[in-house]
């Protein structure tokens, strides 16, 4: 498998959306690739939005940076859970989901000719955003045998005079690796030494397993002035369809991201912002309940994978597992096609996360337990058949 640090200019977004488009012809597709939660948005969030909209007429739009009350809630959350001391007036920007947050931090931080150091594999939208900025993604290899851990020395070896930013996504998508606190500190030290911006993605920070610890880079001394951090309500509160995310970071970089947002989407939906305020300010027990649900589903998934003998990175965070099909001699695209056509199961092939990952597949555990177990049995059966046929 080619796992050398290299420069790529394309992502696999089209791979995923091609499969999604094909899946539309089936009415009973089970989605085990996309990261959309199957749980309902908590009732108190929906009720708070309905009550607010019925009680008074919302403003035509809040400031581009977002509802002041929501920015205060985000700042409280960032301080309490991530150790980020941010000013809600100048260091918080509310966005249209995590996707816009990804786009904005990349555009604010880099430009033509710059290089962004990124662990390989990584969330494909970063590749799109980096390419759009005219910059280049420099891939730092990780390995399944190391549970896709980021090696600071590999990062250091990939630095060139054009290096401008370091991407730190933890828990990582698609590998589910969590960057250990000592590694976070080492990477921050490298960023300081080489004057790199840090683009930190904390989207899955509430879903950790087996004692994994999350440390936000921007909470460390010396990193505050160089770190832009994104998060969303989507995963934590089952709000993927509401499209509500945020960016925290130094005021000058938030101003730059805000200018970009003003010229593209303007202020984020008032309705989504009301929902996020209810989520952040309301009872948090639902998050712990969701966490317990995902822990059970994770165990069902890893137990099934263990029966196949396939390798995978230990999923320490998030809602997915990244699986190596190479021992079975199976292409992830071929497996995804067969599962969709024969069992109406939508799976994301690793090829969508980069050219080095054609034998990998991302499996999400975002289905009810009985549905998840049934799909995993079907996946095991198709894998057995493909291996027996040498396909």
TILOFI-143444 format. One record per residue (C-alpha): residue number from 1; residue in one letter; chain; x, y, z. Coordinates in steps of 0.25 Angstrom, whole numbers, plus 2048, in hexadecimal, padded with zeros to 3 digits. Each point is the difference from the previous one (the first is absolute). Layout:
TILOFI-143444
node resi NUM&resn A&chain A&u X&v Y&w Z $
...
end
This chain:
TILOFI-143444
node resi 1&resn X&chain A&u 800&v 800&w 800 $
node resi 2&resn X&chain A&u 805&v 80E&w 7FC $
node resi 3&resn X&chain A&u 802&v 807&w 80D $
node resi 4&resn X&chain A&u 80B&v 80A&w 7FD $
node resi 5&resn X&chain A&u 7FE&v 80F&w 804 $
node resi 6&resn X&chain A&u 7FB&v 807&w 7F3 $
node resi 7&resn X&chain A&u 7F8&v 80B&w 7FA $
node resi 8&resn X&chain A&u 7F2&v 7FE&w 7FB $
node resi 9&resn X&chain A&u 7F6&v 809&w 7FA $
node resi 10&resn X&chain A&u 7F3&v 7F9&w 7FF $
node resi 11&resn X&chain A&u 7F7&v 7F9&w 80A $
node resi 12&resn X&chain A&u 7F6&v 7F5&w 800 $
node resi 13&resn X&chain A&u 7F3&v 808&w 801 $
node resi 14&resn X&chain A&u 7FB&v 7FC&w 7F3 $
node resi 15&resn X&chain A&u 802&v 7F1&w 803 $
node resi 16&resn X&chain A&u 7F7&v 801&w 80C $
node resi 17&resn X&chain A&u 7F5&v 808&w 7F9 $
node resi 18&resn X&chain A&u 800&v 7F7&w 7F4 $
node resi 19&resn X&chain A&u 7FD&v 7F4&w 809 $
node resi 20&resn X&chain A&u 7F5&v 809&w 807 $
node resi 21&resn X&chain A&u 7FA&v 803&w 7F3 $
node resi 22&resn X&chain A&u 7FF&v 7F2&w 7FC $
node resi 23&resn X&chain A&u 7FA&v 7FC&w 80D $
node resi 24&resn X&chain A&u 7F4&v 809&w 7FD $
node resi 25&resn X&chain A&u 7FA&v 7F5&w 7F8 $
node resi 26&resn X&chain A&u 7FE&v 7F7&w 80C $
node resi 27&resn X&chain A&u 7F5&v 804&w 80A $
node resi 28&resn X&chain A&u 806&v 7F7&w 80B $
node resi 29&resn X&chain A&u 80F&v 804&w 800 $
node resi 30&resn X&chain A&u 807&v 7FF&w 80E $
node resi 31&resn X&chain A&u 80B&v 80B&w 801 $
node resi 32&resn X&chain A&u 80D&v 7FB&w 806 $
node resi 33&resn X&chain A&u 809&v 80A&w 7FA $
node resi 34&resn X&chain A&u 7FB&v 80D&w 801 $
node resi 35&resn X&chain A&u 801&v 807&w 80E $
node resi 36&resn X&chain A&u 7F1&v 804&w 802 $
node resi 37&resn X&chain A&u 7FB&v 7FC&w 80E $
node resi 38&resn X&chain A&u 7F4&v 7F7&w 800 $
node resi 39&resn X&chain A&u 7FC&v 806&w 80E $
node resi 40&resn X&chain A&u 7F5&v 80B&w 801 $
node resi 41&resn X&chain A&u 804&v 80E&w 804 $
node resi 42&resn X&chain A&u 7FC&v 800&w 80E $
node resi 43&resn X&chain A&u 7F2&v 805&w 803 $
node resi 44&resn X&chain A&u 804&v 80C&w 809 $
node resi 45&resn X&chain A&u 808&v 806&w 7F4 $
node resi 46&resn X&chain A&u 7F5&v 7FF&w 7F6 $
node resi 47&resn X&chain A&u 7F6&v 805&w 80B $
node resi 48&resn X&chain A&u 808&v 80C&w 803 $
node resi 49&resn X&chain A&u 801&v 804&w 7F1 $
node resi 50&resn X&chain A&u 7F1&v 7FE&w 7FE $
node resi 51&resn X&chain A&u 7FD&v 808&w 80D $
node resi 52&resn X&chain A&u 80A&v 80B&w 7FC $
node resi 53&resn X&chain A&u 7FA&v 801&w 7F2 $
node resi 54&resn X&chain A&u 7F2&v 801&w 805 $
node resi 55&resn X&chain A&u 802&v 80A&w 80B $
node resi 56&resn X&chain A&u 807&v 80B&w 7F8 $
node resi 57&resn X&chain A&u 805&v 803&w 7F2 $
node resi 58&resn X&chain A&u 80E&v 7FD&w 7FF $
node resi 59&resn X&chain A&u 80A&v 80B&w 7FA $
node resi 60&resn X&chain A&u 802&v 800&w 7F1 $
node resi 61&resn X&chain A&u 80E&v 7FC&w 803 $
node resi 62&resn X&chain A&u 80A&v 800&w 80C $
node resi 63&resn X&chain A&u 80E&v 805&w 7FD $
node resi 64&resn X&chain A&u 808&v 7F8&w 7F7 $
node resi 65&resn X&chain A&u 808&v 7FB&w 80C $
node resi 66&resn X&chain A&u 7F4&v 7FB&w 806 $
node resi 67&resn X&chain A&u 7F5&v 802&w 80B $
node resi 68&resn X&chain A&u 808&v 806&w 80C $
node resi 69&resn X&chain A&u 7F9&v 7F7&w 80A $
node resi 70&resn X&chain A&u 804&v 7F4&w 7F7 $
node resi 71&resn X&chain A&u 80E&v 805&w 7FF $
node resi 72&resn X&chain A&u 801&v 801&w 80F $
node resi 73&resn X&chain A&u 7FB&v 7F2&w 802 $
node resi 74&resn X&chain A&u 80A&v 7FB&w 7F6 $
node resi 75&resn X&chain A&u 80B&v 808&w 808 $
node resi 76&resn X&chain A&u 7FB&v 7F9&w 80D $
node resi 77&resn X&chain A&u 800&v 7F2&w 7F9 $
node resi 78&resn X&chain A&u 80E&v 803&w 7FB $
node resi 79&resn X&chain A&u 806&v 804&w 80D $
node resi 80&resn X&chain A&u 7F9&v 7F5&w 808 $
node resi 81&resn X&chain A&u 803&v 7F4&w 7F7 $
node resi 82&resn X&chain A&u 80C&v 804&w 7F7 $
node resi 83&resn X&chain A&u 807&v 80A&w 809 $
node resi 84&resn X&chain A&u 7FF&v 80B&w 7F6 $
node resi 85&resn X&chain A&u 7FF&v 80D&w 806 $
node resi 86&resn X&chain A&u 7F9&v 808&w 7F4 $
node resi 87&resn X&chain A&u 7F9&v 80E&w 800 $
node resi 88&resn X&chain A&u 7F2&v 7FE&w 7FB $
node resi 89&resn X&chain A&u 800&v 80E&w 7FA $
node resi 90&resn X&chain A&u 80C&v 7FE&w 7F7 $
node resi 91&resn X&chain A&u 805&v 7F2&w 800 $
node resi 92&resn X&chain A&u 7F4&v 7F8&w 7FC $
node resi 93&resn X&chain A&u 7F9&v 7FE&w 7F3 $
node resi 94&resn X&chain A&u 7F3&v 7F8&w 7FE $
node resi 95&resn X&chain A&u 800&v 7F8&w 7F2 $
node resi 96&resn X&chain A&u 7F7&v 7F8&w 7F8 $
node resi 97&resn X&chain A&u 804&v 7F3&w 805 $
node resi 98&resn X&chain A&u 80E&v 7FA&w 801 $
node resi 99&resn X&chain A&u 802&v 800&w 7F1 $
node resi 100&resn X&chain A&u 800&v 80F&w 7FF $
node resi 101&resn X&chain A&u 809&v 801&w 80C $
node resi 102&resn X&chain A&u 80A&v 7F7&w 7F9 $
node resi 103&resn X&chain A&u 7FF&v 809&w 7F4 $
node resi 104&resn X&chain A&u 802&v 80D&w 807 $
node resi 105&resn X&chain A&u 80C&v 7FC&w 809 $
node resi 106&resn X&chain A&u 807&v 7FB&w 7F4 $
node resi 107&resn X&chain A&u 7FE&v 80C&w 7F8 $
node resi 108&resn X&chain A&u 803&v 809&w 80C $
node resi 109&resn X&chain A&u 80D&v 7F9&w 803 $
node resi 110&resn X&chain A&u 807&v 7FD&w 7F2 $
node resi 111&resn X&chain A&u 800&v 804&w 7F2 $
node resi 112&resn X&chain A&u 807&v 7FD&w 7F3 $
node resi 113&resn X&chain A&u 80E&v 7F9&w 801 $
node resi 114&resn X&chain A&u 7FE&v 7FD&w 80F $
node resi 115&resn X&chain A&u 800&v 7F2&w 805 $
node resi 116&resn X&chain A&u 7F7&v 7F9&w 80A $
node resi 117&resn X&chain A&u 806&v 7F4&w 808 $
node resi 118&resn X&chain A&u 7F5&v 7F6&w 802 $
node resi 119&resn X&chain A&u 7FF&v 7F2&w 805 $
node resi 120&resn X&chain A&u 7FD&v 7F5&w 7F6 $
node resi 121&resn X&chain A&u 7F5&v 7FC&w 7FF $
node resi 122&resn X&chain A&u 7F7&v 80C&w 804 $
node resi 123&resn X&chain A&u 7F2&v 806&w 7FE $
node resi 124&resn X&chain A&u 7FF&v 802&w 7F1 $
node resi 125&resn X&chain A&u 7FA&v 80E&w 801 $
node resi 126&resn X&chain A&u 80D&v 806&w 805 $
node resi 127&resn X&chain A&u 806&v 7FC&w 7F2 $
node resi 128&resn X&chain A&u 7F5&v 807&w 7F9 $
node resi 129&resn X&chain A&u 802&v 80D&w 808 $
node resi 130&resn X&chain A&u 80F&v 800&w 7FF $
node resi 131&resn X&chain A&u 800&v 7FE&w 7F1 $
node resi 132&resn X&chain A&u 7F6&v 80B&w 7FF $
node resi 133&resn X&chain A&u 809&v 809&w 808 $
node resi 134&resn X&chain A&u 80B&v 7FD&w 7F6 $
node resi 135&resn X&chain A&u 808&v 7F9&w 80A $
node resi 136&resn X&chain A&u 806&v 7F2&w 801 $
node resi 137&resn X&chain A&u 7FD&v 7F5&w 80A $
node resi 138&resn X&chain A&u 80D&v 7F9&w 804 $
node resi 139&resn X&chain A&u 7FC&v 7F2&w 805 $
node resi 140&resn X&chain A&u 806&v 7FB&w 80D $
node resi 141&resn X&chain A&u 7FE&v 7F1&w 800 $
node resi 142&resn X&chain A&u 7FA&v 7F8&w 80B $
node resi 143&resn X&chain A&u 7FF&v 7F1&w 801 $
node resi 144&resn X&chain A&u 7F5&v 7F6&w 804 $
node resi 145&resn X&chain A&u 80A&v 7F8&w 808 $
node resi 146&resn X&chain A&u 802&v 80C&w 808 $
node resi 147&resn X&chain A&u 7F1&v 803&w 801 $
node resi 148&resn X&chain A&u 803&v 80C&w 7F7 $
node resi 149&resn X&chain A&u 807&v 807&w 80B $
node resi 150&resn X&chain A&u 807&v 80D&w 7FB $
node resi 151&resn X&chain A&u 80F&v 800&w 801 $
node resi 152&resn X&chain A&u 806&v 80E&w 804 $
node resi 153&resn X&chain A&u 80D&v 7FC&w 7F9 $
node resi 154&resn X&chain A&u 7F9&v 7FD&w 7F3 $
node resi 155&resn X&chain A&u 7F9&v 80D&w 801 $
node resi 156&resn X&chain A&u 80E&v 807&w 802 $
node resi 157&resn X&chain A&u 806&v 7F9&w 7F4 $
node resi 158&resn X&chain A&u 7F4&v 805&w 7F7 $
node resi 159&resn X&chain A&u 803&v 80F&w 803 $
node resi 160&resn X&chain A&u 805&v 808&w 7F5 $
node resi 161&resn X&chain A&u 802&v 80F&w 7FE $
node resi 162&resn X&chain A&u 7F2&v 801&w 7FB $
node resi 163&resn X&chain A&u 7F9&v 7FA&w 80C $
node resi 164&resn X&chain A&u 7F6&v 809&w 805 $
node resi 165&resn X&chain A&u 7F6&v 7F8&w 809 $
node resi 166&resn X&chain A&u 7FF&v 7F3&w 807 $
node resi 167&resn X&chain A&u 7F2&v 7F8&w 800 $
node resi 168&resn X&chain A&u 7FD&v 7F9&w 80D $
node resi 169&resn X&chain A&u 7F2&v 7F9&w 800 $
node resi 170&resn X&chain A&u 7FE&v 7F8&w 80D $
node resi 171&resn X&chain A&u 7F8&v 7F7&w 800 $
node resi 172&resn X&chain A&u 804&v 7FE&w 7F2 $
node resi 173&resn X&chain A&u 7F7&v 7FD&w 7F4 $
node resi 174&resn X&chain A&u 800&v 7F5&w 7FB $
node resi 175&resn X&chain A&u 80B&v 7F9&w 809 $
node resi 176&resn X&chain A&u 7F9&v 803&w 80D $
node resi 177&resn X&chain A&u 80E&v 802&w 806 $
node resi 178&resn X&chain A&u 801&v 80A&w 80C $
node resi 179&resn X&chain A&u 80D&v 808&w 801 $
node resi 180&resn X&chain A&u 806&v 7FD&w 80D $
node resi 181&resn X&chain A&u 803&v 80C&w 809 $
node resi 182&resn X&chain A&u 80F&v 7FE&w 800 $
node resi 183&resn X&chain A&u 7FF&v 800&w 7F0 $
node resi 184&resn X&chain A&u 7F7&v 80C&w 800 $
node resi 185&resn X&chain A&u 80B&v 807&w 808 $
node resi 186&resn X&chain A&u 80B&v 7FC&w 7F7 $
node resi 187&resn X&chain A&u 7F8&v 804&w 7F4 $
node resi 188&resn X&chain A&u 7FE&v 80E&w 806 $
node resi 189&resn X&chain A&u 80F&v 801&w 803 $
node resi 190&resn X&chain A&u 803&v 7FD&w 7F1 $
node resi 191&resn X&chain A&u 7F5&v 80A&w 7FC $
node resi 192&resn X&chain A&u 807&v 80B&w 809 $
node resi 193&resn X&chain A&u 80E&v 7FC&w 7FB $
node resi 194&resn X&chain A&u 7FC&v 802&w 7F1 $
node resi 195&resn X&chain A&u 7F5&v 80B&w 802 $
node resi 196&resn X&chain A&u 7F5&v 7F7&w 7FB $
node resi 197&resn X&chain A&u 7F1&v 803&w 801 $
node resi 198&resn X&chain A&u 7F8&v 7F5&w 807 $
node resi 199&resn X&chain A&u 7F3&v 7FC&w 7FA $
node resi 200&resn X&chain A&u 7F9&v 7F8&w 80B $
node resi 201&resn X&chain A&u 7F4&v 7F8&w 7FE $
node resi 202&resn X&chain A&u 7F9&v 7FC&w 80D $
node resi 203&resn X&chain A&u 7F3&v 7FB&w 7FA $
node resi 204&resn X&chain A&u 7FF&v 7F3&w 807 $
node resi 205&resn X&chain A&u 806&v 804&w 80D $
node resi 206&resn X&chain A&u 7F5&v 7FB&w 808 $
node resi 207&resn X&chain A&u 801&v 7F2&w 7FB $
node resi 208&resn X&chain A&u 80C&v 7F9&w 806 $
node resi 209&resn X&chain A&u 802&v 7F1&w 803 $
node resi 210&resn X&chain A&u 809&v 7F7&w 808 $
node resi 211&resn X&chain A&u 806&v 80B&w 809 $
node resi 212&resn X&chain A&u 804&v 809&w 7F4 $
node resi 213&resn X&chain A&u 803&v 80F&w 804 $
node resi 214&resn X&chain A&u 7FD&v 80C&w 7F7 $
node resi 215&resn X&chain A&u 809&v 80C&w 801 $
node resi 216&resn X&chain A&u 7FD&v 80C&w 7F8 $
node resi 217&resn X&chain A&u 80D&v 806&w 7FA $
node resi 218&resn X&chain A&u 7FB&v 80E&w 802 $
node resi 219&resn X&chain A&u 7FF&v 7FE&w 80F $
node resi 220&resn X&chain A&u 810&v 7FF&w 801 $
node resi 221&resn X&chain A&u 809&v 80C&w 803 $
node resi 222&resn X&chain A&u 805&v 806&w 7F4 $
node resi 223&resn X&chain A&u 7F6&v 7FA&w 7F7 $
node resi 224&resn X&chain A&u 7F4&v 809&w 802 $
node resi 225&resn X&chain A&u 805&v 80B&w 7F6 $
node resi 226&resn X&chain A&u 802&v 7F5&w 7F5 $
node resi 227&resn X&chain A&u 7F4&v 7F7&w 801 $
node resi 228&resn X&chain A&u 7F3&v 800&w 7FA $
node resi 229&resn X&chain A&u 7F6&v 7F6&w 806 $
node resi 230&resn X&chain A&u 7F3&v 7FB&w 7FA $
node resi 231&resn X&chain A&u 7F5&v 7F8&w 806 $
node resi 232&resn X&chain A&u 7F1&v 7FD&w 7FD $
node resi 233&resn X&chain A&u 7F3&v 7FD&w 806 $
node resi 234&resn X&chain A&u 7FE&v 7F6&w 7F6 $
node resi 235&resn X&chain A&u 806&v 7F3&w 806 $
node resi 236&resn X&chain A&u 7FF&v 804&w 80F $
node resi 237&resn X&chain A&u 7F1&v 803&w 7FF $
node resi 238&resn X&chain A&u 7FB&v 7F8&w 7F4 $
node resi 239&resn X&chain A&u 7FE&v 80D&w 7F8 $
node resi 240&resn X&chain A&u 807&v 7FC&w 7F3 $
node resi 241&resn X&chain A&u 7F4&v 806&w 7F8 $
node resi 242&resn X&chain A&u 800&v 80D&w 808 $
node resi 243&resn X&chain A&u 80D&v 805&w 7FA $
node resi 244&resn X&chain A&u 807&v 807&w 80C $
node resi 245&resn X&chain A&u 80F&v 800&w 803 $
node resi 246&resn X&chain A&u 809&v 80A&w 805 $
node resi 247&resn X&chain A&u 80F&v 805&w 800 $
node resi 248&resn X&chain A&u 808&v 805&w 80C $
node resi 249&resn X&chain A&u 80D&v 807&w 7FF $
node resi 250&resn X&chain A&u 808&v 80D&w 800 $
node resi 251&resn X&chain A&u 7F8&v 80C&w 7FD $
node resi 252&resn X&chain A&u 808&v 804&w 7F4 $
node resi 253&resn X&chain A&u 7FE&v 7F2&w 7F9 $
node resi 254&resn X&chain A&u 7F1&v 800&w 804 $
node resi 255&resn X&chain A&u 7FF&v 80E&w 7F9 $
node resi 256&resn X&chain A&u 806&v 7FA&w 7F4 $
node resi 257&resn X&chain A&u 7F7&v 7F4&w 800 $
node resi 258&resn X&chain A&u 7F4&v 809&w 802 $
node resi 259&resn X&chain A&u 803&v 808&w 7F4 $
node resi 260&resn X&chain A&u 800&v 7F4&w 7F8 $
node resi 261&resn X&chain A&u 7F3&v 7FC&w 806 $
node resi 262&resn X&chain A&u 7FA&v 80D&w 7FD $
node resi 263&resn X&chain A&u 803&v 7FE&w 7F1 $
node resi 264&resn X&chain A&u 7FB&v 7F2&w 7FF $
node resi 265&resn X&chain A&u 7F4&v 7FC&w 809 $
node resi 266&resn X&chain A&u 7FE&v 80C&w 80A $
node resi 267&resn X&chain A&u 7FA&v 7FD&w 80D $
node resi 268&resn X&chain A&u 7FD&v 7F2&w 804 $
node resi 269&resn X&chain A&u 7F1&v 7FC&w 801 $
node resi 270&resn X&chain A&u 7F9&v 806&w 80C $
node resi 271&resn X&chain A&u 7F8&v 7F3&w 802 $
node resi 272&resn X&chain A&u 80D&v 7F8&w 801 $
node resi 273&resn X&chain A&u 806&v 80A&w 809 $
node resi 274&resn X&chain A&u 7F4&v 7FF&w 80A $
node resi 275&resn X&chain A&u 801&v 7F1&w 7FF $
node resi 276&resn X&chain A&u 80F&v 801&w 804 $
node resi 277&resn X&chain A&u 7FE&v 809&w 80B $
node resi 278&resn X&chain A&u 7F6&v 7F7&w 806 $
node resi 279&resn X&chain A&u 809&v 7F4&w 7FE $
node resi 280&resn X&chain A&u 80C&v 807&w 807 $
node resi 281&resn X&chain A&u 7F8&v 806&w 80B $
node resi 282&resn X&chain A&u 7F6&v 7F5&w 803 $
node resi 283&resn X&chain A&u 802&v 7F2&w 807 $
node resi 284&resn X&chain A&u 80C&v 7F8&w 7FC $
node resi 285&resn X&chain A&u 7FC&v 7F2&w 805 $
node resi 286&resn X&chain A&u 7FC&v 7FD&w 7F1 $
node resi 287&resn X&chain A&u 80F&v 801&w 7FC $
node resi 288&resn X&chain A&u 804&v 7F5&w 80A $
node resi 289&resn X&chain A&u 7F4&v 7F7&w 7FC $
node resi 290&resn X&chain A&u 804&v 802&w 7F1 $
node resi 291&resn X&chain A&u 80E&v 7FC&w 804 $
node resi 292&resn X&chain A&u 7FC&v 7F3&w 807 $
node resi 293&resn X&chain A&u 7F8&v 7FD&w 7F3 $
node resi 294&resn X&chain A&u 80C&v 802&w 7F8 $
node resi 295&resn X&chain A&u 809&v 7F7&w 809 $
node resi 296&resn X&chain A&u 7F6&v 7F5&w 7FF $
node resi 297&resn X&chain A&u 800&v 801&w 7F0 $
node resi 298&resn X&chain A&u 80F&v 801&w 800 $
node resi 299&resn X&chain A&u 801&v 7F3&w 807 $
node resi 300&resn X&chain A&u 7F7&v 7F9&w 7F7 $
node resi 301&resn X&chain A&u 808&v 806&w 7F4 $
node resi 302&resn X&chain A&u 80E&v 7FC&w 805 $
node resi 303&resn X&chain A&u 7FB&v 7F2&w 804 $
node resi 304&resn X&chain A&u 7FB&v 7FE&w 7F2 $
node resi 305&resn X&chain A&u 80D&v 805&w 7FA $
node resi 306&resn X&chain A&u 808&v 7F7&w 809 $
node resi 307&resn X&chain A&u 7F8&v 7F4&w 7FB $
node resi 308&resn X&chain A&u 805&v 803&w 7F2 $
node resi 309&resn X&chain A&u 80F&v 801&w 804 $
node resi 310&resn X&chain A&u 801&v 80E&w 7F9 $
node resi 311&resn X&chain A&u 809&v 80B&w 805 $
node resi 312&resn X&chain A&u 7FA&v 80D&w 805 $
node resi 313&resn X&chain A&u 805&v 80C&w 808 $
node resi 314&resn X&chain A&u 7FB&v 7FF&w 80E $
node resi 315&resn X&chain A&u 7F4&v 80A&w 800 $
node resi 316&resn X&chain A&u 804&v 809&w 80C $
node resi 317&resn X&chain A&u 7F6&v 80B&w 7FC $
node resi 318&resn X&chain A&u 7F5&v 804&w 7F7 $
node resi 319&resn X&chain A&u 7F5&v 7F7&w 7F9 $
node resi 320&resn X&chain A&u 808&v 7F7&w 7F6 $
node resi 321&resn X&chain A&u 80B&v 7F6&w 7FE $
node resi 322&resn X&chain A&u 80A&v 800&w 7F5 $
node resi 323&resn X&chain A&u 802&v 7F2&w 7FB $
node resi 324&resn X&chain A&u 80B&v 7FA&w 7F7 $
node resi 325&resn X&chain A&u 7FB&v 7F6&w 7F6 $
node resi 326&resn X&chain A&u 80D&v 7FC&w 7FA $
node resi 327&resn X&chain A&u 802&v 7F3&w 807 $
node resi 328&resn X&chain A&u 7F3&v 7FC&w 7F9 $
node resi 329&resn X&chain A&u 805&v 805&w 7F3 $
node resi 330&resn X&chain A&u 7F4&v 809&w 7FE $
node resi 331&resn X&chain A&u 7FE&v 80D&w 7FA $
node resi 332&resn X&chain A&u 7F8&v 80A&w 808 $
node resi 333&resn X&chain A&u 7F9&v 805&w 7F4 $
node resi 334&resn X&chain A&u 7FC&v 7F2&w 7FC $
node resi 335&resn X&chain A&u 7FB&v 7FD&w 80D $
node resi 336&resn X&chain A&u 7F8&v 80D&w 801 $
node resi 337&resn X&chain A&u 7FA&v 7FD&w 7F3 $
node resi 338&resn X&chain A&u 7FC&v 7F2&w 803 $
node resi 339&resn X&chain A&u 7FA&v 804&w 80E $
node resi 340&resn X&chain A&u 7F8&v 80B&w 7F9 $
node resi 341&resn X&chain A&u 7FB&v 7F7&w 7F5 $
node resi 342&resn X&chain A&u 7FD&v 7F3&w 807 $
node resi 343&resn X&chain A&u 7FD&v 805&w 80E $
node resi 344&resn X&chain A&u 7FC&v 80F&w 7FF $
node resi 345&resn X&chain A&u 80B&v 803&w 80A $
node resi 346&resn X&chain A&u 808&v 80D&w 7FD $
node resi 347&resn X&chain A&u 80E&v 800&w 804 $
node resi 348&resn X&chain A&u 80B&v 80A&w 7FE $
node resi 349&resn X&chain A&u 80D&v 7FA&w 7F9 $
node resi 350&resn X&chain A&u 80D&v 805&w 805 $
node resi 351&resn X&chain A&u 804&v 805&w 7F2 $
node resi 352&resn X&chain A&u 7F7&v 80C&w 803 $
node resi 353&resn X&chain A&u 80A&v 804&w 80B $
node resi 354&resn X&chain A&u 80C&v 7FF&w 7F7 $
node resi 355&resn X&chain A&u 808&v 7F8&w 7F5 $
node resi 356&resn X&chain A&u 807&v 7F8&w 80B $
node resi 357&resn X&chain A&u 7F4&v 7FA&w 806 $
node resi 358&resn X&chain A&u 7F9&v 7F8&w 7F5 $
node resi 359&resn X&chain A&u 800&v 7F3&w 809 $
node resi 360&resn X&chain A&u 7F9&v 807&w 80C $
node resi 361&resn X&chain A&u 7F2&v 803&w 803 $
node resi 362&resn X&chain A&u 7FA&v 809&w 80B $
node resi 363&resn X&chain A&u 7F4&v 7FA&w 808 $
node resi 364&resn X&chain A&u 7F7&v 808&w 808 $
node resi 365&resn X&chain A&u 7F8&v 7FB&w 80C $
node resi 366&resn X&chain A&u 7F5&v 80A&w 7FF $
node resi 367&resn X&chain A&u 7F5&v 7F5&w 7FE $
node resi 368&resn X&chain A&u 7F7&v 7F9&w 80B $
node resi 369&resn X&chain A&u 807&v 7F5&w 806 $
node resi 370&resn X&chain A&u 7F8&v 7F5&w 7F9 $
node resi 371&resn X&chain A&u 801&v 807&w 7F2 $
node resi 372&resn X&chain A&u 80F&v 802&w 803 $
node resi 373&resn X&chain A&u 802&v 7F1&w 803 $
node resi 374&resn X&chain A&u 7F8&v 7FB&w 7F4 $
node resi 375&resn X&chain A&u 808&v 809&w 7F7 $
node resi 376&resn X&chain A&u 80D&v 7FC&w 806 $
node resi 377&resn X&chain A&u 7FC&v 7F1&w 7FD $
node resi 378&resn X&chain A&u 7FD&v 803&w 7F2 $
node resi 379&resn X&chain A&u 80D&v 808&w 7FE $
node resi 380&resn X&chain A&u 807&v 7F3&w 806 $
node resi 381&resn X&chain A&u 7F9&v 7F7&w 7F6 $
node resi 382&resn X&chain A&u 803&v 809&w 7F4 $
node resi 383&resn X&chain A&u 80F&v 801&w 804 $
node resi 384&resn X&chain A&u 800&v 7F0&w 802 $
node resi 385&resn X&chain A&u 7FA&v 7FF&w 7F2 $
node resi 386&resn X&chain A&u 80A&v 80A&w 7F9 $
node resi 387&resn X&chain A&u 80C&v 7F9&w 807 $
node resi 388&resn X&chain A&u 7FB&v 7F2&w 7FC $
node resi 389&resn X&chain A&u 7FF&v 805&w 7F1 $
node resi 390&resn X&chain A&u 80D&v 808&w 801 $
node resi 391&resn X&chain A&u 7F8&v 80D&w 7FC $
end
